[in-house]
Amino acid sequence: MPAAAAKAQIVVYTPPGTIKLADNAQWTNRFEIRSESSNRVYVVSQNKAGRHWGCSCMGWIRYRHCKHLAALGIPANMKPFEALLK
């Protein structure tokens, strides 16, 4: 394989109006996402060490999966997943 060949990267499209947040010690690629069923705002982000994605909603906190990650096409259950945010 030629050195110039790049590995394909999956693109995750965030909803319009998404607010991107600064990284912190544990998490990167942080952004806010609004709930479709309430007025709550959740933070979706990628763990720096494990490279899995998480959400601040109770579904992810309790069960490690949620509809917010699923709606973005991001795997749950702490599976490492690399994506380019758009």
N, CA, C and O atoms as CSV, one atom per row, in Angstrom:
chain,resi,resn,atom,element,x,y,z
A,1,MET,N,N,0.848,-1.181,0.000
A,1,MET,CA,C,0.000,0.000,0.000
A,1,MET,C,C,0.892,1.241,0.000
A,1,MET,O,O,1.843,1.307,0.778
A,2,PRO,N,N,0.607,2.220,-0.851
A,2,PRO,CA,C,1.421,3.431,-0.897
A,2,PRO,C,C,1.327,4.212,0.407
A,2,PRO,O,O,0.295,4.217,1.078
A,3,ALA,N,N,2.421,4.868,0.744
A,3,ALA,CA,C,2.465,5.651,1.984
A,3,ALA,C,C,1.468,6.792,1.956
A,3,ALA,O,O,1.003,7.233,3.007
A,4,ALA,N,N,1.129,7.280,0.762
A,4,ALA,CA,C,0.222,8.417,0.650
A,4,ALA,C,C,-1.237,8.018,0.879
A,4,ALA,O,O,-2.084,8.886,1.088
A,5,ALA,N,N,-1.538,6.727,0.842
A,5,ALA,CA,C,-2.926,6.295,1.044
A,5,ALA,C,C,-3.331,6.561,2.485
A,5,ALA,O,O,-2.635,6.172,3.422
A,6,ALA,N,N,-4.458,7.226,2.646
A,6,ALA,CA,C,-4.939,7.570,3.992
A,6,ALA,C,C,-6.042,6.614,4.405
A,6,ALA,O,O,-6.807,6.127,3.573
A,7,LYS,N,N,-6.111,6.355,5.688
A,7,LYS,CA,C,-7.164,5.515,6.227
A,7,LYS,C,C,-8.480,6.296,6.185
A,7,LYS,O,O,-8.527,7.460,6.583
A,8,ALA,N,N,-9.532,5.662,5.708
A,8,ALA,CA,C,-10.838,6.321,5.647
A,8,ALA,C,C,-11.325,6.601,7.062
A,8,ALA,O,O,-11.151,5.782,7.964
A,9,GLN,N,N,-11.930,7.757,7.244
A,9,GLN,CA,C,-12.421,8.137,8.560
A,9,GLN,C,C,-13.922,8.368,8.489
A,9,GLN,O,O,-14.419,8.966,7.535
A,10,ILE,N,N,-14.630,7.903,9.480
A,10,ILE,CA,C,-16.076,8.082,9.539
A,10,ILE,C,C,-16.380,9.498,9.988
A,10,ILE,O,O,-15.748,10.020,10.907
A,11,VAL,N,N,-17.346,10.110,9.337
A,11,VAL,CA,C,-17.745,11.477,9.673
A,11,VAL,C,C,-19.047,11.417,10.458
A,11,VAL,O,O,-19.998,10.748,10.053
A,12,VAL,N,N,-19.083,12.117,11.579
A,12,VAL,CA,C,-20.292,12.252,12.390
A,12,VAL,C,C,-20.772,13.686,12.244
A,12,VAL,O,O,-20.052,14.628,12.574
A,13,TYR,N,N,-21.991,13.845,11.748
A,13,TYR,CA,C,-22.564,15.176,11.558
A,13,TYR,C,C,-23.361,15.570,12.791
A,13,TYR,O,O,-24.344,14.916,13.143
A,14,THR,N,N,-22.934,16.637,13.440
A,14,THR,CA,C,-23.640,17.116,14.623
A,14,THR,C,C,-24.831,17.959,14.178
A,14,THR,O,O,-24.792,18.561,13.105
A,15,PRO,N,N,-25.876,18.009,14.977
A,15,PRO,CA,C,-27.068,18.783,14.618
A,15,PRO,C,C,-26.749,20.273,14.469
A,15,PRO,O,O,-25.829,20.779,15.112
A,16,PRO,N,N,-27.511,20.977,13.619
A,16,PRO,CA,C,-27.315,22.425,13.477
A,16,PRO,C,C,-27.473,23.124,14.830
A,16,PRO,O,O,-28.334,22.753,15.628
A,17,GLY,N,N,-26.657,24.115,15.075
A,17,GLY,CA,C,-26.721,24.862,16.328
A,17,GLY,C,C,-25.983,24.200,17.470
A,17,GLY,O,O,-26.045,24.676,18.603
A,18,THR,N,N,-25.278,23.103,17.191
A,18,THR,CA,C,-24.522,22.411,18.236
A,18,THR,C,C,-23.422,23.321,18.763
A,18,THR,O,O,-22.727,23.983,17.993
A,19,ILE,N,N,-23.272,23.346,20.076
A,19,ILE,CA,C,-22.233,24.153,20.704
A,19,ILE,C,C,-21.058,23.261,21.040
A,19,ILE,O,O,-21.190,22.306,21.806
A,20,LYS,N,N,-19.898,23.577,20.461
A,20,LYS,CA,C,-18.690,22.809,20.760
A,20,LYS,C,C,-18.078,23.349,22.039
A,20,LYS,O,O,-18.081,24.556,22.283
A,21,LEU,N,N,-17.547,22.433,22.862
A,21,LEU,CA,C,-16.980,22.790,24.155
A,21,LEU,C,C,-15.487,22.494,24.176
A,21,LEU,O,O,-14.990,21.692,23.386
A,22,ALA,N,N,-14.788,23.143,25.080
A,22,ALA,CA,C,-13.350,22.905,25.237
A,22,ALA,C,C,-13.109,21.519,25.827
A,22,ALA,O,O,-13.933,21.007,26.585
A,23,ASP,N,N,-11.989,20.926,25.479
A,23,ASP,CA,C,-11.589,19.647,26.068
A,23,ASP,C,C,-11.324,19.834,27.559
A,23,ASP,O,O,-11.033,20.940,28.015
A,24,ASN,N,N,-11.430,18.740,28.313
A,24,ASN,CA,C,-11.007,18.763,29.708
A,24,ASN,C,C,-9.994,17.640,29.923
A,24,ASN,O,O,-9.510,17.068,28.946
A,25,ALA,N,N,-9.666,17.314,31.144
A,25,ALA,CA,C,-8.614,16.335,31.421
A,25,ALA,C,C,-8.945,14.937,30.900
A,25,ALA,O,O,-8.041,14.210,30.488
A,26,GLN,N,N,-10.213,14.547,30.910
A,26,GLN,CA,C,-10.612,13.198,30.513
A,26,GLN,C,C,-11.232,13.098,29.143
A,26,GLN,O,O,-11.142,12.050,28.503
A,27,TRP,N,N,-11.859,14.158,28.674
A,27,TRP,CA,C,-12.698,14.083,27.483
A,27,TRP,C,C,-12.270,15.078,26.406
A,27,TRP,O,O,-11.802,16.176,26.710
A,28,THR,N,N,-12.438,14.675,25.136
A,28,THR,CA,C,-12.144,15.522,23.981
A,28,THR,C,C,-13.349,15.489,23.035
A,28,THR,O,O,-14.301,14.747,23.277
A,29,ASN,N,N,-13.319,16.270,21.981
A,29,ASN,CA,C,-14.425,16.324,21.004
A,29,ASN,C,C,-15.761,16.545,21.704
A,29,ASN,O,O,-16.749,15.888,21.379
A,30,ARG,N,N,-15.794,17.449,22.643
A,30,ARG,CA,C,-16.981,17.696,23.459
A,30,ARG,C,C,-17.932,18.650,22.760
A,30,ARG,O,O,-17.509,19.646,22.173
A,31,PHE,N,N,-19.227,18.337,22.827
A,31,PHE,CA,C,-20.242,19.253,22.312
A,31,PHE,C,C,-21.566,19.008,23.019
A,31,PHE,O,O,-21.819,17.927,23.551
A,32,GLU,N,N,-22.409,20.049,23.011
A,32,GLU,CA,C,-23.736,19.960,23.629
A,32,GLU,C,C,-24.738,19.488,22.594
A,32,GLU,O,O,-24.649,19.832,21.416
A,33,ILE,N,N,-25.693,18.695,23.054
A,33,ILE,CA,C,-26.779,18.242,22.194
A,33,ILE,C,C,-28.080,18.394,22.976
A,33,ILE,O,O,-28.156,18.028,24.149
A,34,ARG,N,N,-29.091,18.932,22.320
A,34,ARG,CA,C,-30.381,19.158,22.981
A,34,ARG,C,C,-31.237,17.898,22.901
A,34,ARG,O,O,-31.231,17.179,21.902
A,35,SER,N,N,-31.966,17.655,23.977
A,35,SER,CA,C,-32.909,16.544,24.009
A,35,SER,C,C,-34.072,16.870,23.074
A,35,SER,O,O,-34.499,18.021,22.980
A,36,GLU,N,N,-34.577,15.853,22.388
A,36,GLU,CA,C,-35.752,16.053,21.529
A,36,GLU,C,C,-37.050,15.918,22.317
A,36,GLU,O,O,-38.109,16.318,21.835
A,37,SER,N,N,-36.979,15.355,23.529
A,37,SER,CA,C,-38.194,15.119,24.296
A,37,SER,C,C,-38.340,16.011,25.529
A,37,SER,O,O,-39.351,15.949,26.227
A,38,SER,N,N,-37.322,16.846,25.795
A,38,SER,CA,C,-37.411,17.757,26.938
A,38,SER,C,C,-36.553,18.984,26.640
A,38,SER,O,O,-36.023,19.131,25.538
A,39,ASN,N,N,-36.424,19.860,27.633
A,39,ASN,CA,C,-35.600,21.053,27.434
A,39,ASN,C,C,-34.180,20.854,27.952
A,39,ASN,O,O,-33.443,21.826,28.116
A,40,ARG,N,N,-33.788,19.605,28.212
A,40,ARG,CA,C,-32.454,19.315,28.733
A,40,ARG,C,C,-31.385,19.416,27.656
A,40,ARG,O,O,-31.652,19.242,26.467
A,41,VAL,N,N,-30.166,19.701,28.106
A,41,VAL,CA,C,-28.996,19.751,27.230
A,41,VAL,C,C,-27.978,18.764,27.778
A,41,VAL,O,O,-27.683,18.774,28.973
A,42,TYR,N,N,-27.440,17.913,26.914
A,42,TYR,CA,C,-26.466,16.903,27.322
A,42,TYR,C,C,-25.131,17.174,26.650
A,42,TYR,O,O,-25.068,17.841,25.618
A,43,VAL,N,N,-24.072,16.657,27.240
A,43,VAL,CA,C,-22.737,16.768,26.654
A,43,VAL,C,C,-22.331,15.398,26.128
A,43,VAL,O,O,-22.320,14.410,26.862
A,44,VAL,N,N,-21.998,15.362,24.839
A,44,VAL,CA,C,-21.470,14.162,24.201
A,44,VAL,C,C,-19.984,14.408,23.989
A,44,VAL,O,O,-19.596,15.494,23.559
A,45,SER,N,N,-19.147,13.420,24.283
A,45,SER,CA,C,-17.706,13.606,24.144
A,45,SER,C,C,-16.988,12.269,24.036
A,45,SER,O,O,-17.565,11.212,24.290
A,46,GLN,N,N,-15.713,12.339,23.653
A,46,GLN,CA,C,-14.889,11.152,23.471
A,46,GLN,C,C,-13.845,11.071,24.578
A,46,GLN,O,O,-13.157,12.050,24.869
A,47,ASN,N,N,-13.734,9.902,25.187
A,47,ASN,CA,C,-12.767,9.686,26.251
A,47,ASN,C,C,-11.357,9.679,25.658
A,47,ASN,O,O,-11.094,8.982,24.678
A,48,LYS,N,N,-10.453,10.456,26.257
A,48,LYS,CA,C,-9.091,10.564,25.729
A,48,LYS,C,C,-8.316,9.254,25.843
A,48,LYS,O,O,-7.564,8.911,24.930
A,49,ALA,N,N,-8.478,8.524,26.925
A,49,ALA,CA,C,-7.699,7.301,27.144
A,49,ALA,C,C,-8.283,6.108,26.394
A,49,ALA,O,O,-7.562,5.416,25.676
A,50,GLY,N,N,-9.578,5.864,26.554
A,50,GLY,CA,C,-10.205,4.683,25.965
A,50,GLY,C,C,-10.719,4.869,24.555
A,50,GLY,O,O,-11.004,3.894,23.860
A,51,ARG,N,N,-10.843,6.141,24.119
A,51,ARG,CA,C,-11.322,6.521,22.785
A,51,ARG,C,C,-12.787,6.157,22.546
A,51,ARG,O,O,-13.255,6.205,21.408
A,52,HIS,N,N,-13.524,5.789,23.614
A,52,HIS,CA,C,-14.955,5.549,23.479
A,52,HIS,C,C,-15.698,6.869,23.677
A,52,HIS,O,O,-15.135,7.849,24.164
A,53,TRP,N,N,-16.959,6.873,23.294
A,53,TRP,CA,C,-17.790,8.064,23.424
A,53,TRP,C,C,-18.738,7.910,24.595
A,53,TRP,O,O,-19.116,6.797,24.960
A,54,GLY,N,N,-19.119,9.033,25.181
A,54,GLY,CA,C,-20.047,9.026,26.293
A,54,GLY,C,C,-20.999,10.199,26.206
A,54,GLY,O,O,-20.828,11.104,25.388
A,55,CYS,N,N,-21.998,10.167,27.058
A,55,CYS,CA,C,-23.023,11.213,27.101
A,55,CYS,C,C,-23.334,11.494,28.563
A,55,CYS,O,O,-23.187,10.615,29.412
A,56,SER,N,N,-23.760,12.703,28.854
A,56,SER,CA,C,-24.062,13.061,30.237
A,56,SER,C,C,-25.487,12.695,30.646
A,56,SER,O,O,-25.909,13.029,31.753
A,57,CYS,N,N,-26.243,12.009,29.768
A,57,CYS,CA,C,-27.617,11.634,30.114
A,57,CYS,C,C,-27.632,10.423,31.049
A,57,CYS,O,O,-26.636,9.707,31.160
A,58,MET,N,N,-28.753,10.201,31.712
A,58,MET,CA,C,-28.864,9.098,32.672
A,58,MET,C,C,-28.772,7.734,31.980
A,58,MET,O,O,-28.274,6.782,32.580
A,59,GLY,N,N,-29.234,7.618,30.749
A,59,GLY,CA,C,-29.132,6.347,30.025
A,59,GLY,C,C,-27.688,5.900,29.890
A,59,GLY,O,O,-27.368,4.736,30.128
A,60,TRP,N,N,-26.809,6.830,29.504
A,60,TRP,CA,C,-25.401,6.456,29.353
A,60,TRP,C,C,-24.734,6.261,30.715
A,60,TRP,O,O,-23.939,5.338,30.893
A,61,ILE,N,N,-25.052,7.116,31.657
A,61,ILE,CA,C,-24.445,7.005,32.985
A,61,ILE,C,C,-24.794,5.659,33.629
A,61,ILE,O,O,-23.928,5.025,34.233
A,62,ARG,N,N,-26.037,5.221,33.510
A,62,ARG,CA,C,-26.469,3.966,34.134
A,62,ARG,C,C,-26.133,2.726,33.314
A,62,ARG,O,O,-25.692,1.717,33.864
A,63,TYR,N,N,-26.343,2.799,31.983
A,63,TYR,CA,C,-26.275,1.598,31.155
A,63,TYR,C,C,-25.189,1.604,30.080
A,63,TYR,O,O,-24.981,0.599,29.400
A,64,ARG,N,N,-24.509,2.717,29.928
A,64,ARG,CA,C,-23.433,2.886,28.939
A,64,ARG,C,C,-23.928,2.810,27.489
A,64,ARG,O,O,-23.180,2.442,26.584
A,65,HIS,N,N,-25.212,3.168,27.287
A,65,HIS,CA,C,-25.735,3.373,25.941
A,65,HIS,C,C,-26.896,4.354,26.036
A,65,HIS,O,O,-27.573,4.432,27.061
A,66,CYS,N,N,-27.120,5.100,24.959
A,66,CYS,CA,C,-28.225,6.063,24.976
A,66,CYS,C,C,-28.658,6.402,23.561
A,66,CYS,O,O,-27.954,6.125,22.590
A,67,LYS,N,N,-29.834,7.008,23.470
A,67,LYS,CA,C,-30.384,7.357,22.161
A,67,LYS,C,C,-29.630,8.517,21.519
A,67,LYS,O,O,-29.685,8.682,20.301
A,68,HIS,N,N,-28.932,9.317,22.309
A,68,HIS,CA,C,-28.200,10.457,21.751
A,68,HIS,C,C,-27.010,9.975,20.922
A,68,HIS,O,O,-26.780,10.472,19.820
A,69,LEU,N,N,-26.252,9.008,21.450
A,69,LEU,CA,C,-25.148,8.437,20.679
A,69,LEU,C,C,-25.678,7.689,19.464
A,69,LEU,O,O,-25.120,7.801,18.373
A,70,ALA,N,N,-26.757,6.924,19.650
A,70,ALA,CA,C,-27.338,6.159,18.548
A,70,ALA,C,C,-27.793,7.082,17.412
A,70,ALA,O,O,-27.605,6.764,16.238
A,71,ALA,N,N,-28.388,8.218,17.766
A,71,ALA,CA,C,-28.856,9.160,16.743
A,71,ALA,C,C,-27.707,9.731,15.921
A,71,ALA,O,O,-27.894,10.110,14.765
A,72,LEU,N,N,-26.519,9.793,16.516
A,72,LEU,CA,C,-25.342,10.307,15.818
A,72,LEU,C,C,-24.579,9.206,15.082
A,72,LEU,O,O,-23.640,9.490,14.338
A,73,GLY,N,N,-24.983,7.946,15.290
A,73,GLY,CA,C,-24.289,6.831,14.663
A,73,GLY,C,C,-23.016,6.423,15.387
A,73,GLY,O,O,-22.125,5.815,14.795
A,74,ILE,N,N,-22.936,6.757,16.660
A,74,ILE,CA,C,-21.759,6.444,17.472
A,74,ILE,C,C,-22.075,5.207,18.309
A,74,ILE,O,O,-23.117,5.167,18.963
A,75,PRO,N,N,-21.197,4.189,18.308
A,75,PRO,CA,C,-21.482,2.977,19.079
A,75,PRO,C,C,-21.458,3.225,20.589
A,75,PRO,O,O,-20.737,4.089,21.087
A,76,ALA,N,N,-22.254,2.452,21.285
A,76,ALA,CA,C,-22.356,2.568,22.747
A,76,ALA,C,C,-21.473,1.523,23.421
A,76,ALA,O,O,-20.605,0.918,22.793
A,77,ASN,N,N,-21.713,1.330,24.691
A,77,ASN,CA,C,-21.045,0.299,25.502
A,77,ASN,C,C,-19.530,0.445,25.530
A,77,ASN,O,O,-18.802,-0.545,25.601
A,78,MET,N,N,-19.072,1.669,25.474
A,78,MET,CA,C,-17.656,2.005,25.631
A,78,MET,C,C,-16.752,1.354,24.578
A,78,MET,O,O,-15.610,1.009,24.879
A,79,LYS,N,N,-17.247,1.184,23.357
A,79,LYS,CA,C,-16.439,0.673,22.252
A,79,LYS,C,C,-15.626,1.821,21.669
A,79,LYS,O,O,-16.190,2.870,21.355
A,80,PRO,N,N,-14.315,1.650,21.515
A,80,PRO,CA,C,-13.504,2.711,20.898
A,80,PRO,C,C,-14.007,3.013,19.488
A,80,PRO,O,O,-14.360,2.103,18.738
A,81,PHE,N,N,-14.038,4.293,19.136
A,81,PHE,CA,C,-14.581,4.707,17.839
A,81,PHE,C,C,-13.991,6.045,17.466
A,81,PHE,O,O,-14.159,7.031,18.183
A,82,GLU,N,N,-13.299,6.077,16.344
A,82,GLU,CA,C,-12.719,7.325,15.854
A,82,GLU,C,C,-13.640,7.936,14.809
A,82,GLU,O,O,-14.137,7.234,13.930
A,83,ALA,N,N,-13.866,9.223,14.901
A,83,ALA,CA,C,-14.753,9.914,13.969
A,83,ALA,C,C,-14.297,11.356,13.807
A,83,ALA,O,O,-13.679,11.941,14.697
A,84,LEU,N,N,-14.615,11.904,12.658
A,84,LEU,CA,C,-14.383,13.311,12.372
A,84,LEU,C,C,-15.713,14.019,12.553
A,84,LEU,O,O,-16.698,13.661,11.908
A,85,LEU,N,N,-15.753,15.023,13.427
A,85,LEU,CA,C,-16.988,15.767,13.678
A,85,LEU,C,C,-17.147,16.871,12.638
A,85,LEU,O,O,-16.202,17.599,12.336
A,86,LYS,N,N,-18.338,16.979,12.105
A,86,LYS,CA,C,-18.689,18.038,11.142
A,86,LYS,C,C,-19.908,18.765,11.621
A,86,LYS,O,O,-20.373,19.694,10.960
